[in-house]
Amino acid sequence: MPSGTPGTPAPAGRAPGRGAAGADGPTPPGPGRQPWRAGDSFLSMWRELAPVGRHPDSGGYRRYAWSAADRDCRAWFRAQAEARGLAYETDRNGNQWAWLGDPLAGDAVVTGSHLDSVPDGGAFDGPLGVVSSFAALDELHRRGAEFTRPLAITNFGDEEGARFGLACVGSRLAAGQLTVADAHRLRDADGTTLPAAMEAAGHDPATIGPDPERLARIGAFVELHVEQGRALDLTGDPVGIASAIWPHGRWRFDFRGEANHAGTTRLVDRRDPMLTYAETVLAARREAELTGALATFGKIAVEPNGVNAIPSLVRGWLDSRAADQATLDAVVTGVERAAREYAERAGIDLDVVRESFTPVVEFEHALRDELAKILKGSGDTGRPVPVLGTGAGHDAGILSASVPTAMLFVRNPTGISHSPAEHAAEDDCTAGVEALADVLEGLACS
């Protein structure tokens, strides 16, 4: 099983099962399930979902948007919704929704996350929030909670941006932060457009676009996520509350030189863009250290990409994040300045394009404070739940411009994320379910 997966997953290749709602209430699918117990409910679902999209060699996940693995994840989500008697729907942008109560009533409390992954990603980033949402609903049924507001669980599509290069596509479209024209221009590495991929997966791309009516019906969105750092491990807390998401963005650096023979071209005669790219990678590390920011070149494309050929083009993508806008601007400006100096000296042409950018997100203080109040009252430590910032982007950050949003983090003892080594302990996952149930009960129940 992938490192860090709580419990023992089902055998690889097992399809996600469907359950049926009982006459006296929803029953989780599959034999041997024990409904309405947070730990059992969570682990049953986790084991069922675990094999989907896992690569046999790396042990990581390749759940890319609108792929076969994504289709299976979406089928699993629908099965969980129908097993609990929830009203299931897919919105105009392909995001999935499972409703308890009237979707049109307004002032709904929504929770959930995403099910897609980065290349060879870990088991927890995204799925922990979705699985925990269903498990939290199970826990509330066990408690006999009476809902006074509609509740929805959602799976936002293409959060990671692994296939089309733009993160949070589903939530960006819904919030009007990605235009239809720009969405239609998105292509994967094989040249397949986003609309073509959606259509091949059975979703009509003609419907995509802003969804203000749906967002207007949401009174609060709470996303649970594995922490992608070690802050909670250092404080010894299983669960924390997000304060803000750092400003962050992605920049594409195109270094253009001259293709030539690797075995016959003298070093002094070369215009090798790979050298300039390499110097820029080192410059990014220096700038990040100087400013206290983060800067990473994690993706590269080379042309003609031959072992015995000097490249004509090296295209690298810079991901940079910082605690504030001024620091982010300083580090990116420093990286670009260094790259241009190296390029001019080596006779390399350089283009820099900002492909995406998300400003700092301060989660709504009133909702954040309400979560802190609820969790302080439900905890047994007697101390406040820690509040921490994060450098990782999330659907909650995108939606924050349209609806009140908040986030809960579950402890990650190693801090490793976007890797098969991503981990959260079973007890901490259960604590996350209990905390989310407490929050949903405080917000949506009498």
C-alpha positions in Angstrom: 0.0 0.0 0.0 1.2 3.6 -0.5 3.2 4.9 2.4 1.1 6.8 4.9 -2.3 5.2 4.1 -4.2 4.5 7.3 -5.6 1.0 7.4 -5.2 -1.7 4.7 -6.6 -0.7 1.3 -8.6 -3.0 -0.9 -6.7 -5.0 -3.5 -5.6 -3.0 -6.5 -8.1 -3.0 -9.3 -11.2 -3.3 -7.1 -13.8 -0.9 -8.5 -15.5 1.5 -6.1 -18.8 -0.1 -4.9 -22.3 1.3 -4.8 -24.5 1.0 -1.7 -28.2 1.5 -1.3 -30.1 3.8 1.1 -32.2 1.9 3.6 -35.8 2.6 4.4 -35.0 4.1 7.8 -32.0 6.1 6.7 -28.9 5.9 4.5 -26.6 2.9 4.9 -22.9 3.1 3.8 -22.2 0.7 0.9 -20.4 -2.6 1.1 -20.7 -5.6 3.5 -19.6 -5.3 7.0 -19.8 -1.5 7.2 -20.7 0.0 10.6 -22.7 3.2 9.9 -22.3 6.4 11.9 -19.0 5.7 13.6 -16.4 8.2 12.6 -13.4 5.9 12.6 -15.0 2.9 11.0 -16.8 5.0 8.4 -13.6 6.8 7.5 -11.5 3.7 7.2 -14.1 1.8 5.2 -14.2 4.5 2.6 -10.5 5.1 2.6 -9.7 1.5 1.9 -12.2 1.5 -1.0 -10.8 4.6 -2.6 -7.1 3.8 -2.0 -6.5 1.6 -5.1 -8.0 4.1 -7.6 -5.3 5.7 -9.8 -2.4 4.3 -7.8 0.7 3.7 -10.0 2.1 0.2 -9.4 5.7 1.3 -9.8 5.9 4.5 -7.8 3.1 3.8 -5.3 1.9 7.3 -5.9 -1.3 8.5 -7.5 -2.0 9.7 -11.1 -5.5 10.9 -10.8 -5.5 13.5 -13.5 -8.5 15.6 -14.5 -11.0 13.9 -16.9 -8.9 10.7 -17.1 -9.9 7.1 -16.4 -8.7 7.4 -12.8 -10.7 10.6 -12.4 -13.8 8.9 -13.8 -13.4 6.1 -11.2 -13.0 8.7 -8.4 -16.1 10.5 -9.5 -18.0 7.2 -9.6 -16.9 6.6 -6.0 -18.1 10.0 -5.0 -21.5 9.5 -6.6 -21.8 6.0 -4.9 -21.1 7.5 -1.5 -23.7 10.2 -2.1 -26.4 7.8 -3.3 -25.6 5.3 -0.5 -26.5 8.0 2.0 -29.7 9.1 0.2 -28.1 12.5 -0.7 -29.2 14.3 -3.8 -26.4 14.0 -6.3 -25.6 16.5 -9.1 -22.8 17.7 -11.3 -22.6 21.4 -12.0 -21.9 23.2 -15.2 -18.1 23.0 -14.6 -18.0 19.3 -13.7 -17.8 19.8 -10.0 -19.7 17.1 -8.0 -22.2 17.9 -5.3 -24.0 15.7 -2.7 -26.9 17.5 -0.9 -28.7 17.0 2.3 -31.7 19.3 2.3 -32.9 21.7 -0.4 -30.1 22.8 -2.7 -32.1 25.9 -3.6 -32.9 27.0 -0.1 -29.8 29.1 0.3 -27.4 29.7 3.3 -26.0 26.2 2.8 -23.0 24.8 4.7 -20.7 23.1 2.3 -17.6 21.0 2.9 -15.4 18.8 0.7 -12.2 19.2 -1.3 -10.8 17.4 -4.4 -9.9 13.9 -5.6 -7.4 14.6 -8.3 -3.6 14.4 -7.7 -0.3 15.7 -8.8 1.9 13.3 -10.7 2.8 10.4 -8.3 1.1 12.4 -5.5 0.2 11.1 -2.1 -3.0 9.6 -0.8 -4.1 12.4 1.4 -3.9 15.7 -0.5 -7.6 16.2 -1.5 -9.1 12.8 -0.8 -8.7 13.2 3.0 -11.1 16.2 2.9 -13.7 14.4 0.8 -13.6 11.1 2.7 -13.7 13.0 6.0 -16.7 15.0 4.8 -18.8 11.9 4.3 -17.5 10.4 7.5 -18.4 13.6 9.4 -21.9 13.4 8.0 -22.1 9.8 9.2 -20.9 10.9 12.7 -23.6 13.6 12.8 -26.3 11.0 12.0 -24.9 8.9 14.8 -25.3 11.8 17.1 -28.8 12.4 16.0 -28.1 15.9 14.8 -31.0 17.9 13.4 -30.0 20.1 10.5 -31.4 23.6 10.2 -29.4 24.6 7.1 -28.8 22.6 3.9 -25.5 20.7 3.9 -23.5 19.8 0.8 -20.3 17.8 0.2 -18.4 18.7 -3.0 -15.6 17.4 -5.1 -14.0 20.2 -7.1 -12.5 19.2 -10.4 -8.9 19.6 -11.5 -7.7 21.3 -8.3 -4.0 20.3 -8.8 -3.7 21.4 -12.4 -1.5 18.4 -13.2 -2.9 17.8 -16.6 -3.6 21.3 -18.0 -1.1 23.4 -16.0 -3.6 25.6 -14.1 -4.6 24.8 -10.6 -8.2 25.0 -9.2 -9.8 24.9 -12.7 -13.2 23.8 -11.4 -13.5 26.4 -8.6 -11.9 29.1 -10.7 -14.6 28.6 -13.4 -17.4 28.6 -10.9 -16.1 31.8 -9.3 -15.5 33.6 -12.6 -11.8 33.7 -12.0 -11.1 31.7 -15.2 -12.8 32.9 -18.4 -14.4 30.5 -20.8 -12.1 31.6 -23.5 -9.0 31.0 -21.4 -10.4 27.6 -20.3 -10.9 26.6 -23.9 -7.2 27.4 -24.6 -5.9 25.0 -21.9 -4.1 22.0 -23.4 -2.4 19.0 -21.9 1.0 17.6 -22.9 -0.5 15.6 -25.7 -2.3 18.7 -27.1 -5.8 17.7 -25.9 -7.8 20.7 -25.0 -9.8 20.9 -21.8 -13.1 21.0 -23.6 -12.1 17.9 -25.6 -11.1 16.0 -22.5 -14.3 17.0 -20.7 -16.4 15.8 -23.7 -14.5 12.5 -23.9 -15.4 12.0 -20.2 -19.1 12.6 -20.8 -19.4 16.2 -19.7 -20.7 18.9 -22.1 -18.0 21.6 -22.3 -20.5 24.1 -23.7 -21.9 24.6 -20.2 -18.7 25.7 -18.5 -18.5 29.2 -17.0 -19.3 31.3 -14.0 -21.8 30.0 -11.6 -22.8 32.9 -9.3 -26.3 31.6 -8.6 -24.9 28.4 -7.0 -22.2 30.3 -5.0 -24.9 32.7 -3.8 -26.6 29.8 -2.1 -23.6 28.9 0.0 -23.4 30.5 3.5 -20.1 28.9 4.5 -17.5 26.6 2.9 -15.2 24.6 5.2 -12.4 22.5 3.6 -10.5 19.9 5.6 -7.0 19.2 4.3 -3.9 17.4 5.4 -1.3 19.9 6.5 1.4 20.3 3.9 4.0 21.2 6.5 5.0 20.3 10.1 3.5 23.1 12.1 1.0 20.9 13.9 3.6 18.2 14.5 5.8 20.8 16.2 2.9 21.9 18.5 1.6 18.4 19.1 -1.9 19.1 17.9 -3.8 16.8 15.6 -6.0 19.5 14.1 -5.5 23.2 13.3 -7.4 26.1 11.7 -6.1 28.0 8.7 -5.5 31.7 9.0 -4.5 32.6 5.4 -3.0 31.3 2.2 0.2 32.9 1.1 0.2 34.7 -2.3 1.6 32.5 -4.9 2.0 32.1 -8.7 3.5 30.2 -11.6 5.9 31.7 -14.1 7.1 30.1 -17.4 10.7 30.9 -18.4 11.5 30.2 -22.1 15.2 30.0 -22.8 15.9 29.9 -26.6 19.3 29.0 -27.9 20.6 27.1 -30.9 20.3 23.4 -31.5 23.5 21.7 -32.5 25.5 18.5 -32.4 26.7 17.5 -28.9 29.7 15.7 -30.2 31.1 18.2 -32.7 30.2 21.7 -31.5 33.0 23.4 -29.5 32.0 24.7 -26.1 32.9 28.2 -27.0 30.6 28.0 -30.1 27.5 26.9 -28.2 24.4 28.8 -27.4 23.1 26.3 -24.9 20.0 27.4 -23.1 20.3 24.5 -20.6 23.2 26.3 -18.9 21.3 29.5 -18.5 18.3 27.5 -17.1 20.6 25.8 -14.6 22.0 29.1 -13.4 18.5 30.4 -13.0 17.5 27.4 -10.9 20.4 28.2 -8.5 19.4 31.9 -8.6 15.9 31.0 -7.5 17.2 29.1 -4.5 19.4 32.1 -3.5 16.6 34.6 -3.9 14.3 32.4 -1.8 16.9 32.2 1.0 17.5 35.9 1.0 13.8 36.9 1.2 12.5 34.1 3.3 10.2 33.0 0.5 9.8 29.8 -1.5 10.9 29.4 -5.1 10.9 26.1 -7.1 11.6 25.1 -10.6 9.8 21.7 -10.7 8.9 21.2 -14.3 10.9 21.4 -17.5 10.4 20.8 -21.2 13.3 20.5 -23.6 13.5 20.7 -27.4 14.6 18.7 -29.3 15.2 16.6 -26.2 17.9 14.4 -27.6 20.8 12.9 -25.6 23.3 13.9 -28.3 21.8 17.3 -29.1 22.3 20.8 -27.7 18.8 22.1 -26.9 17.2 24.9 -28.9 14.6 25.5 -26.2 14.5 24.9 -22.5 11.2 25.8 -20.9 11.0 25.8 -17.1 8.2 26.7 -14.7 8.8 28.6 -11.5 6.5 28.2 -8.6 7.0 30.9 -6.0 5.2 31.7 -2.7 5.7 34.1 0.2 4.0 35.3 3.3 3.2 38.7 1.8 2.9 40.3 -1.6 6.0 42.5 -1.3 8.2 39.5 -0.5 6.8 37.5 -3.4 7.4 40.4 -5.8 11.0 40.7 -4.6 11.9 37.0 -5.1 10.3 36.7 -8.5 11.9 40.0 -9.7 15.2 38.8 -8.4 15.0 35.5 -10.2 13.9 37.1 -13.5 16.7 39.8 -13.2 19.3 37.1 -12.7 17.9 35.0 -15.6 18.1 37.9 -18.0 21.7 38.7 -17.0 22.7 35.1 -17.6 20.8 35.0 -20.9 22.4 38.2 -22.2 25.9 37.0 -21.4 25.3 33.6 -23.1 23.5 34.9 -26.2 20.2 33.3 -25.1 16.8 34.8 -25.8 14.4 34.8 -22.8 10.7 35.2 -22.4 9.0 35.2 -19.0 5.2 34.7 -18.8 3.1 34.7 -15.7 0.7 31.8 -16.1 -1.2 32.0 -12.9 -1.3 34.1 -9.8 -3.3 34.1 -6.5 -3.1 37.0 -4.1 -3.0 36.5 -0.4 -6.2 34.9 1.0 -7.2 35.9 4.5 -10.0 33.5 5.5 -13.0 35.4 6.8 -12.2 36.2 10.4 -15.8 35.8 11.7 -16.0 32.3 10.3 -12.5 31.4 11.4 -13.3 32.7 14.9 -16.5 30.6 15.0 -14.5 27.5 14.2 -12.1 28.2 16.9 -14.9 28.7 19.4 -16.6 25.5 18.4 -13.4 23.4 18.5 -12.3 24.9 21.8 -15.6 23.8 23.3 -15.3 20.3 21.9 -11.7 19.6 22.7 -10.3 17.9 25.8 -6.9 19.7 25.9 -8.2 22.9 27.4 -6.1 25.0 25.1 -7.0 26.9 21.9 -6.8 25.1 18.5 -3.7 26.4 16.7 -4.2 28.9 13.9 -1.6 28.7 11.1 -0.9 30.0 7.6 0.0 27.9 4.6 1.9 28.3 1.3 -0.3 25.8 -0.5 -3.3 26.9 -2.7 -6.7 25.4 -2.2 -10.3 25.6 -3.6 -11.2 27.3 -0.4 -8.8 30.1 -1.3 -10.4 30.6 -4.7 -14.0 30.6 -3.3 -13.1 33.0 -0.6 -13.7 36.0 -2.9 -17.3 34.8 -3.4 -18.4 33.0 -0.2 -17.2 32.9 3.5 -14.6 30.1 3.7 -12.5 28.4 6.3 -10.1 25.5 6.5 -9.1 22.8 8.9 -5.7 21.1 8.8 -4.9 17.5 10.0 -1.4 16.8 11.3 1.2 15.6 8.9 4.1 14.2 11.0 6.7 14.4 8.3 5.5 17.5 6.5 5.9 15.7 3.2 3.3 16.3 0.6 2.8 15.8 -3.2 4.7 12.5 -2.7 3.8 8.9 -2.0 5.4 9.5 1.5 2.6 11.9 2.4 1.2 10.7 5.7 -1.4 11.2 8.4 -1.9 8.8 11.3 -5.2 7.0 11.7 -5.9 8.6 15.1 -5.3 12.1 13.6 -7.6 11.3 10.6 -10.3 10.3 13.1 -9.7 13.5 15.1 -10.1 15.4 11.9 -13.4 13.8 11.2 -14.6 14.5 14.7 -13.5 18.2 14.4 -15.2 18.6 11.1 -18.4 17.0 12.5 -18.2 19.4 15.4 -17.9 22.4 13.0 -20.7 21.2 10.7 -22.9 20.6 13.7 -22.1 24.1 15.1 -22.9 25.7 11.7 -25.7 23.7 10.2 -27.6 22.1 13.1 -29.9 23.3 15.8 
